[in-house]
Amino acid sequence: MPDIFISHQPLINRQNRILANRLNLHLLNGATPRDAAGALRSLAADWPVDGKPVFINCGETPWDRGLLEWNAPSNVTFELPGAAFAAPDAANLVSTLQSTQAALCLMIDEHAETAFSSGVAFRFIGLDAKRFPPPRMKSLAAQTQPHGIGVAFNVPDRQGFQDCLNAGLNAAASWFFKQSSGAQAKAINPAQAQIIQIMNLVRKNAEIREIETALKQDVTLSYKLLRYINSAGFGLSCEIQSFRHAVSILGYDKLNKWLSLLLATASKDPAAQAQMHTALYRARLMEILGQGLVDRNEYDNLFITGAFSMLETLLGLPTGKVLETMSLPETICDALLGRGGVYGPFLDLAIACEGEDGEAIATQAGMLGLSSDTFNQAQMKALSFAETIQF
């Protein structure tokens, strides 16, 4: 039976901010672009509408007009290879593209000139970093600049990202920022230690007065915490005014979940914003995927597991060393340290959908009994949630 599984990548600009999101459609079991259009159509209720462009890529599947049967939201940009404009059906494709006025990203290949002469307008010009080395990329970026905004895909590492910027490109889609910056911390810094102290107090159900005293030692923590809780993604009907108010509305268990965000946003890395976004995405995705599969009182633990899965990159310390200072349930530690326990498969799936192996994603989702529709909807909800949090 045809199946579509989605993975994604963030598109990072020169300021290390997320400019857009890229959805990779993995067409499995004979699925076609027309099937992909149907899968995308089913995501309408959960589509990220924060204003950022969403790039749509069909991987190695030959491009055809079937994907354009989807009435795409206004923030969608379709990626097309130049080869599509040299195919036998190219005239019909050009006519369809001109009539739909879809936003397009031309992926540069040997047929790029044919695409440029077709009369179709391109908003972005995409270069595959695996295909073009830096000198060639710089030459192509200069040649294609009049035709659209230059962006890179499949950037292997931080140096590759810098090479793309040096070549004159404006952004790159990849996960290079998950790699360590190379600067390793010797110990948890005082600000991080303060957050961990507060989390431990909350988990132990300490007196509110004692927790408030700890929070007052760093006023920015209270400000950040209240800002996160009052973000649109949390969906509260009233504005939380103080820590005491937060406890009365949320309770200690829910509050611990939001305190975890403080630690996940403690990085000083230039790529911290993208790293934090990833941590939040994993957190919310795991929480959603766990619904109906684990006990309700474990949803928050799944969220914390996802949020802390980026700690080694965010803090520059081994995960085990950070966890030694925290009073966390064994189930969370098992997942973070060895992908084991009840939460391990959820973390495996969250990380798998940041990769390029559609079969691996399908296999991992199948182990949890999740259909492609359920999994894809959860991804869109998680992306939308991550966009609502003000760092």
HUPEBEL-V180522 format. One record per residue. N is the residue number from 1. RES is the residue in one small letter. SS is DSSP state (@ for helix, = for strand, . for the rest). OMEGA is omega in radians with two decimals (NA if undefined). Layout:
BEGIN
n	res	ss	omega
N	RES	SS	OMEGA
N	RES	SS	OMEGA
END
This chain:
BEGIN
n	res	ss	omega
1	m	.	3.13
2	p	.	-3.11
3	d	=	3.12
4	i	=	3.01
5	f	=	-3.08
6	i	=	2.90
7	s	=	-3.10
8	h	=	3.05
9	q	=	2.99
10	p	=	3.05
11	l	=	-3.00
12	i	=	-3.13
13	n	=	-3.07
14	r	.	3.13
15	q	.	-3.12
16	n	.	3.07
17	r	.	3.12
18	i	=	-3.12
19	l	=	-3.06
20	a	=	3.02
21	n	=	3.13
22	r	=	3.09
23	l	=	3.07
24	n	=	-3.13
25	l	=	3.12
26	h	=	-3.08
27	l	=	-3.03
28	l	=	3.06
29	n	.	3.08
30	g	.	3.14
31	a	.	-3.11
32	t	.	3.04
33	p	@	3.08
34	r	@	3.05
35	d	@	3.13
36	a	@	3.10
37	a	@	3.11
38	g	@	3.13
39	a	@	3.13
40	l	@	3.13
41	r	@	-3.10
42	s	.	-3.11
43	l	.	-3.02
44	a	@	-3.06
45	a	@	-3.06
46	d	@	-3.05
47	w	.	3.11
48	p	.	-3.09
49	v	.	-3.12
50	d	.	-3.13
51	g	.	3.10
52	k	.	3.04
53	p	=	3.04
54	v	=	3.13
55	f	=	3.12
56	i	=	-3.10
57	n	=	-3.14
58	c	.	3.06
59	g	.	-3.07
60	e	.	-3.14
61	t	.	3.11
62	p	.	-3.08
63	w	.	2.98
64	d	.	-3.01
65	r	@	-3.12
66	g	@	-3.12
67	l	@	-3.11
68	l	@	3.03
69	e	@	3.04
70	w	.	3.08
71	n	.	-2.95
72	a	.	3.02
73	p	.	-3.04
74	s	.	-3.10
75	n	.	-3.10
76	v	=	3.00
77	t	=	3.13
78	f	=	3.02
79	e	=	3.12
80	l	=	3.03
81	p	=	3.08
82	g	@	-3.12
83	a	@	-3.14
84	a	@	-3.11
85	f	@	3.08
86	a	.	-3.13
87	a	.	-3.14
88	p	.	-3.09
89	d	.	-3.01
90	a	@	-3.11
91	a	@	3.11
92	n	@	3.10
93	l	@	-3.14
94	v	@	3.13
95	s	@	3.13
96	t	@	-3.13
97	l	@	-3.13
98	q	@	-3.13
99	s	@	-3.14
100	t	@	-3.10
101	q	.	3.12
102	a	.	3.04
103	a	=	-2.99
104	l	=	2.99
105	c	=	3.12
106	l	=	3.07
107	m	=	-3.03
108	i	.	3.00
109	d	.	-3.08
110	e	.	3.14
111	h	.	-3.06
112	a	@	-3.11
113	e	@	3.08
114	t	@	3.13
115	a	@	-3.12
116	f	@	-3.11
117	s	.	-3.07
118	s	.	-3.07
119	g	.	3.10
120	v	.	3.13
121	a	.	3.13
122	f	.	3.10
123	r	.	-3.12
124	f	=	3.01
125	i	=	-3.06
126	g	=	3.09
127	l	=	3.14
128	d	=	-3.10
129	a	.	3.11
130	k	.	-3.05
131	r	.	-3.05
132	f	.	3.07
133	p	.	-3.06
134	p	@	-3.13
135	p	@	3.13
136	r	@	3.14
137	m	@	3.14
138	k	@	3.12
139	s	@	-3.14
140	l	@	-3.14
141	a	@	3.13
142	a	@	-3.10
143	q	@	-3.04
144	t	@	-3.08
145	q	@	-3.14
146	p	@	-3.02
147	h	@	-3.12
148	g	.	3.14
149	i	=	-3.09
150	g	=	3.09
151	v	=	-3.14
152	a	=	3.09
153	f	=	3.09
154	n	.	3.11
155	v	.	-2.97
156	p	.	-3.03
157	d	.	-3.09
158	r	@	3.11
159	q	@	3.09
160	g	@	3.09
161	f	@	3.13
162	q	@	3.09
163	d	@	3.13
164	c	@	3.11
165	l	@	3.12
166	n	@	3.13
167	a	.	3.11
168	g	.	3.09
169	l	.	-3.02
170	n	.	-3.09
171	a	=	-3.14
172	a	=	3.11
173	a	=	-3.14
174	s	.	3.08
175	w	.	-3.10
176	f	@	-3.07
177	f	@	3.08
178	k	@	3.09
179	q	.	3.11
180	s	.	3.10
181	s	.	-3.14
182	g	.	3.13
183	a	.	-3.11
184	q	.	3.10
185	a	.	3.11
186	k	.	-3.11
187	a	.	3.06
188	i	.	-3.12
189	n	.	-3.06
190	p	@	-3.12
191	a	@	3.11
192	q	@	3.12
193	a	@	3.14
194	q	@	3.12
195	i	@	3.14
196	i	@	3.10
197	q	@	-3.13
198	i	@	3.10
199	m	@	3.14
200	n	@	3.11
201	l	@	-3.14
202	v	@	-3.12
203	r	@	3.12
204	k	.	-3.12
205	n	.	3.11
206	a	.	3.10
207	e	.	-3.13
208	i	@	-3.13
209	r	@	-3.13
210	e	@	3.13
211	i	@	3.12
212	e	@	3.11
213	t	@	3.11
214	a	@	3.13
215	l	@	-3.08
216	k	@	3.10
217	q	.	3.05
218	d	.	-3.01
219	v	@	-3.14
220	t	@	3.13
221	l	@	3.12
222	s	@	-3.13
223	y	@	-3.13
224	k	@	-3.10
225	l	@	-3.13
226	l	@	3.12
227	r	@	3.11
228	y	@	-3.09
229	i	@	-3.11
230	n	.	3.08
231	s	.	-3.08
232	a	@	-3.09
233	g	@	-3.12
234	f	@	3.01
235	g	.	3.11
236	l	.	-3.13
237	s	.	3.11
238	c	.	-3.13
239	e	.	3.11
240	i	.	-3.02
241	q	.	-3.05
242	s	.	3.10
243	f	@	3.14
244	r	@	3.10
245	h	@	3.13
246	a	@	3.13
247	v	@	-3.10
248	s	@	-3.11
249	i	@	-2.98
250	l	@	-2.97
251	g	@	-3.04
252	y	@	-3.07
253	d	@	3.13
254	k	@	-3.11
255	l	@	-3.13
256	n	@	3.10
257	k	@	-3.09
258	w	@	3.02
259	l	@	3.13
260	s	@	3.12
261	l	@	3.13
262	l	@	-3.13
263	l	@	3.14
264	a	@	3.13
265	t	.	-3.08
266	a	.	-3.08
267	s	.	3.05
268	k	.	-3.14
269	d	.	3.07
270	p	.	-3.14
271	a	.	-3.03
272	a	@	-3.08
273	q	@	3.12
274	a	@	3.11
275	q	@	3.14
276	m	@	3.11
277	h	@	3.14
278	t	@	3.11
279	a	@	3.13
280	l	@	3.11
281	y	@	3.13
282	r	@	-3.10
283	a	@	-3.10
284	r	@	3.13
285	l	@	-3.13
286	m	@	3.13
287	e	@	-3.13
288	i	@	-3.10
289	l	@	-3.11
290	g	.	-3.08
291	q	=	-3.11
292	g	.	-3.13
293	l	.	3.03
294	v	=	3.12
295	d	.	-3.08
296	r	@	-3.09
297	n	@	3.09
298	e	@	-3.12
299	y	@	-3.12
300	d	@	3.11
301	n	@	3.06
302	l	@	3.10
303	f	@	-3.12
304	i	@	3.10
305	t	@	3.12
306	g	@	-3.14
307	a	@	-3.09
308	f	@	-3.11
309	s	.	3.12
310	m	.	-3.03
311	l	@	-3.08
312	e	@	3.10
313	t	@	-3.08
314	l	@	-3.05
315	l	@	-3.13
316	g	.	-3.13
317	l	.	3.04
318	p	.	-3.12
319	t	@	-3.12
320	g	@	-3.13
321	k	@	3.11
322	v	@	-3.08
323	l	@	3.11
324	e	.	-3.07
325	t	.	-3.00
326	m	.	3.10
327	s	.	-3.10
328	l	.	3.09
329	p	.	-3.13
330	e	@	-3.13
331	t	@	3.11
332	i	@	-3.13
333	c	@	3.13
334	d	@	-3.12
335	a	@	-3.07
336	l	@	-3.05
337	l	@	-3.10
338	g	@	-3.10
339	r	.	-3.11
340	g	.	3.08
341	g	@	-3.08
342	v	@	-3.04
343	y	@	-3.08
344	g	@	-3.13
345	p	@	3.11
346	f	@	3.11
347	l	@	3.09
348	d	@	-3.12
349	l	@	3.13
350	a	@	-3.13
351	i	@	-3.13
352	a	@	-3.09
353	c	.	2.96
354	e	.	-3.12
355	g	.	-3.06
356	e	.	-3.07
357	d	.	-3.12
358	g	@	3.13
359	e	@	3.13
360	a	@	3.10
361	i	@	-3.13
362	a	@	-3.14
363	t	@	-3.12
364	q	@	3.10
365	a	@	3.14
366	g	@	3.10
367	m	@	3.12
368	l	.	3.13
369	g	.	-3.08
370	l	.	3.06
371	s	.	3.11
372	s	@	3.14
373	d	@	3.14
374	t	@	-3.12
375	f	@	-3.12
376	n	@	3.10
377	q	@	3.12
378	a	@	3.12
379	q	@	-3.13
380	m	@	3.11
381	k	@	-3.13
382	a	@	3.09
383	l	@	3.13
384	s	@	3.13
385	f	@	-3.10
386	a	@	-3.14
387	e	@	-3.07
388	t	@	-3.05
389	i	.	3.13
390	q	.	-3.08
391	f	.	NA
END
